[in-house]
Amino acid sequence: PDEQLDLDDGRWEDIHVVTGALKLFLRELPEPLVPFSHFDKFIAAIKIQDLSLRGRCIRDLVLSLPPAHHDTMKVLFRHLCRVVEHKEENRMSVQSVAIVFGPTLLRPASEEGNMAMHMVFQNQVVEHILNHYGYIFPD
């Protein structure tokens, strides 16, 4: 059904409501923003010790995403970078944003395995993309 949302409605003034709605939308997608097929590749890439190789691998993985995933990620991360720019007011550092969005944007196809270990790497991937946005998404 085509629901019409009135964004001028007062309940949308609370940023937590908007953020919660965005996270819920991303979590409810049939496949996460980082497709299941790419999950293990991103986790392997973030574990690479050589920093320049790690950076190239993650950039190449982002480039290899299907266009809709890539383009959505570009817009979302551009916005999240702006959120981080205001961390003094909103207390949302790169690490905070990564903790909030990591498990939502990248998740394994099955919830088996070491979830706590996965979460560390999921967050590190999001942190990396935020910290290297201009390199990963050159305009």
C-alpha atoms as one frame of an Amber mdcrd trajectory, in Angstrom:
protein
   0.000   0.000   0.000   1.155   3.514  -0.803   1.266   5.181   2.577   1.498
   8.947   2.469   3.788  10.287   5.178   3.397  13.831   6.381   6.946  14.791
   7.341   5.599  18.048   8.827   3.783  15.948  11.445   5.293  16.809  14.850
   6.317  13.239  15.652   9.061  13.427  13.004  10.777  16.299  14.841  12.492
  13.851  17.226  15.694  12.805  15.461  15.587   9.457  17.297  12.271   8.645
  15.588  13.738   9.438  12.156  16.951   7.483  12.867  14.929   4.557  14.231
  12.748   4.558  11.108  15.830   4.574   8.853  17.466   1.727  10.781  14.223
  -0.273  10.746  13.861   0.268   6.985  17.443  -0.926   6.384  17.032  -3.886
   8.740  13.757  -4.973   7.100  15.223  -5.093   3.581  15.129  -8.668   2.225
  18.887  -8.353   1.744  21.115  -5.901   3.627  22.764  -2.912   1.943  25.916
  -5.051   1.761  24.496  -8.173   0.042  24.924 -11.526   1.781  27.220 -12.576
  -1.069  29.661  -9.795  -0.082  29.589 -10.228   3.707  32.531 -12.631   4.024
  34.542 -10.607   1.484  34.156  -7.387   3.517  35.031  -9.211   6.762  38.144
 -10.696   5.111  39.119  -7.270   3.725  38.856  -5.462   7.074  41.216  -8.066
   8.595  44.011  -7.268   6.096  46.986  -5.910   8.047  48.521  -3.851   5.217
  46.526  -0.616   5.452  46.869   0.488   1.823  45.916  -2.991   0.584  42.963
  -3.036   3.005  41.839   0.351   1.691  42.031  -0.740  -1.939  40.190  -4.006
  -1.219  37.327  -2.273   0.557  37.075   0.389  -2.166  37.000  -2.334  -4.837
  34.372  -4.299  -2.904  32.156  -1.212  -2.627  32.633  -0.621  -6.364  31.640
  -4.239  -7.042  28.262  -3.857  -5.307  25.133  -3.887  -7.477  24.370  -0.305
  -8.620  21.350   0.168  -6.324  23.365  -0.976  -3.294  26.399   1.137  -4.262
  24.378   4.291  -4.930  22.321   3.938  -1.749  25.495   3.347   0.251  27.072
   6.478  -1.246  24.116   8.676  -0.238  23.754   7.070   3.205  27.456   7.338
   4.048  27.609  10.936   2.765  24.839  11.701   5.256  26.529   9.731   8.063
  29.762  11.665   7.421  27.775  14.880   7.941  26.384  13.454  11.193  29.956
  12.738  12.369  31.035  16.294  11.458  28.657  17.478  14.213  29.817  14.987
  16.844  30.433  17.760  19.391  26.687  18.519  19.453  25.198  15.081  18.713
  27.813  12.841  20.421  27.850  10.626  17.301  31.511   9.877  16.607  32.635
   7.569  13.812  32.713   4.746  16.376  29.185   5.523  17.617  27.755   5.606
  14.102  29.547   2.331  13.296  28.086   0.636  16.393  24.587   1.823  15.459
  24.745   0.964  11.744  27.345  -1.840  11.430  25.070  -4.791  12.249  22.236
  -3.295  10.157  24.233  -2.661   6.978  26.313  -5.860   6.980  25.022  -9.116
   8.301  25.651 -12.769   7.498  22.968 -14.774   5.686  22.598 -17.045   8.729
  22.874 -15.908  12.317  25.113 -18.842  13.226  28.736 -18.422  14.138  30.379
 -15.936  16.425  27.991 -13.000  16.485  30.137 -10.966  18.907  33.191 -11.456
  16.719  31.210 -10.572  13.583  29.942  -7.385  15.221  33.479  -6.112  15.860
  34.325  -6.517  12.165  30.950  -5.217  10.937  31.542  -2.037  12.921  35.138
  -1.753  11.671  33.947  -1.954   8.043  31.454   0.891   8.608  34.148   2.909
  10.438  36.561   2.362   7.554  34.044   3.519   4.934  33.225   6.628   7.000
  36.902   7.450   7.543  37.770   6.963   3.849  34.558   8.192   2.213  36.304
  10.477  -0.302  38.618   7.683  -1.470  35.862   5.081  -1.731  33.335   7.409
  -3.385  35.323   9.921  -5.447  32.977  12.466  -7.020
